[in-house]
Amino acid sequence: MHVTIVGAGLGGLVLARVLHVHGVPVTVHEAEASPSARTQGGMLDIHEHNGQVALRAAGLFDEFRALVLEGHEASRVLAPDGTVLLDEPDDGTGGRPEVQRGELRRMLLDALPDGTVHWGHRVTGVRALGEGRHELTFADGTTETTELLVGADGAWSRIRPLLSDATPEYTGTSFVETYLFDGDTRHPRTAEAVGAGAMLANTPGKGIQAHRESDGRLHTYVALSRPQDWFAAVDFTDPAGAAERIAQEFEGWAPELTALITEGDTDPVLRPLNALPVGHRWDRVPGVTLLGDAAHLSVPNGEGANLAMFDGAELAVAIAAHPGDVEAALRAYEGALFPRSADEAAEAVRDFDLCFGANAPDSLIALLTGQA
Ligand SMILES: Cc1cc2nc3c(=O)[nH]c(=O)nc-3n(C[C@H](O)[C@H](O)[C@H](O)COP(=O)(O)OP(=O)(O)OC[C@H]3O[C@@H](n4cnc5c(N)ncnc54)[C@H](O)[C@@H]3O)c2cc1C
């Protein structure tokens, strides 16, 4: 049994690592040219009940703990005028430690045998050959035949059409991403407003959400519920103009908060939020399955990377538990995946509404304090 994974995100890499732990040979095809081809985004809080379970299954729990940024689990909610509405310091007892996504990915890559990941292998086509076998075509024109194929290739999966006609749809909200470097010395009032961990200043339909990363970097997602046409009219090729236009939507907000938009050290990046239908599932197709965002892309609520890693570990364990019987392994995996993903996707929609719905920020505070 050889497993072929498309996508070296956190989900695909956990699958590869847990398969390796169980002695199952595996190849990962990744579109990006190298591990450092793209910055890997910001902080992830890794949850006890899913992300941490997956890292234990990968035999990498101690290595993960060594990456945790102590103190960064703090969270606070601010009103638009900068008033602190909720302040929960990191007292070391929380179950959601924070790590840099790039460091977690590096840890997983280092735990795989050399040559497992084939970098610069973008899948451009896939077709069924019958009896559970598939042929992958890569951007360089080469092909490969698979015995067991896993689509771990994220939101716009090339593998998903083998199983389902579903495509992600715009949720009505986009994030605009900015970074302020060296916040404590260059932007002390803003750094103070963000605090030691996460800061959320949300109101109905919009918000400024920032996180303190290592080296005092302040990483911000500005949330705006606007149609895609609205964002299309903002010229992101003019970074300063785009930042000004986005900041106009926060007129009257405290300057230490709007500085997170206007004082950015990197160009603002538009990140439209898309989602698959809640409860997305498919009929069993021999020799192929999906995990992570490819299977259940949802609005972000801090679970997506955790769920992708959990899926990866669950699938690997199912494959190892059914030697020589791919279909039994995939039935067992999908039998648990579908209800779990449906519940999680429904919860993501609910959480998103608590964050940005009509009752924000009161509903957000209720969510963070377990009262929702
Ligand atoms: C703005 C934003 C903030 C988020 N914040 C959080 C958070 O705080 N916590 C959290 O848990 N989750 C968060 N998420 C969700 C999280 O990022 C995803 O759920 C998670 O990355 C999914 O992992 P994955 O392995 O399924 O896919 P991905 O991480 O998307 O990895 C897919 C991989 O497949 C590769 N690939 C794609 N197409 C091909 C192809 N054709 N051929 C070969 N390779 C291909 C890609 O290059 C990529 O490396 C956030 C999402 C967004 C949009």
The ligand as an ORCA input file, in Angstrom:
! r2SCAN-3c Opt
* xyz 0 1
  C      -7.686     34.435      7.197
  C      -7.677     33.074      7.803
  C      -7.305     32.894      9.142
  C      -7.297     31.609      9.701
  N      -6.937     31.468     11.009
  C      -6.943     30.225     11.564
  C      -6.577     30.033     12.935
  O      -6.269     30.977     13.660
  N      -6.594     28.763     13.444
  C      -6.953     27.687     12.668
  O      -6.964     26.545     13.183
  N      -7.287     27.836     11.374
  C      -7.282     29.064     10.810
  N      -7.639     29.228      9.500
  C      -8.002     28.044      8.713
  C      -6.768     27.259      8.304
  O      -5.833     28.125      7.682
  C      -7.138     26.129      7.335
  O      -8.301     25.481      7.761
  C      -5.999     25.110      7.243
  O      -4.828     25.700      6.734
  C      -6.401     23.934      6.365
  O      -5.300     23.058      6.234
  P      -5.202     22.095      4.991
  O      -3.956     21.271      5.225
  O      -6.484     21.400      4.774
  O      -5.022     23.051      3.725
  P      -3.954     24.185      3.375
  O      -3.301     24.719      4.600
  O      -4.658     25.142      2.478
  O      -2.842     23.415      2.551
  C      -3.100     22.967      1.235
  C      -1.754     22.733      0.540
  O      -2.025     22.174     -0.756
  C      -1.222     22.814     -1.723
  N      -1.906     22.720     -3.014
  C      -3.043     23.365     -3.387
  N      -3.377     23.036     -4.637
  C      -2.435     22.142     -5.070
  C      -2.232     21.435     -6.294
  N      -3.082     21.591     -7.333
  N      -1.173     20.603     -6.397
  C      -0.315     20.433     -5.334
  N      -0.445     21.093     -4.163
  C      -1.509     21.941     -4.026
  C      -1.096     24.249     -1.210
  O       0.027     24.914     -1.771
  C      -0.978     24.025      0.299
  O       0.364     23.853      0.707
  C      -7.660     30.501      8.922
  C      -8.025     30.678      7.587
  C      -8.048     31.954      7.030
  C      -8.470     32.138      5.588
*
